[in-house]
Amino acid sequence: MPIYEFRCTGAHRFEVSVPMSMRDGAQDCPDCGASAGRLIAAPALGRLGSLTARLLDSTQASAHSPGVVDAVPGGGAAPRRGTPVTRDPRHARLPRP
Ligand SMILES: [Zn+2]
């Protein structure tokens, strides 16, 4: 969810993460409880795609719904020795170690 900046009638500024459909609704100020309207602010485009932004997004996502691992990453055990990796008949005639 995007983060929007609000300012109440008591001039307190705060940021709230709300769905875009609720961005124009009034928010209650966390400091004084007064109704606050949304401010129009410049987007923080310089943060998009950066390593810091991805780390923050990943941390925030894992705080709410941590990923559950039920298998070993990478598919498990290494392939068995001697398992054919090609079906080309010419490869069968190659010298063996
Ligand atoms: Zn306030």
Residues whose N, C-alpha, C, O or C-beta is under 5 A from the ligand:
A	BS01	ZN	C8 G10 H12 C29 D31 C32 G33 A34
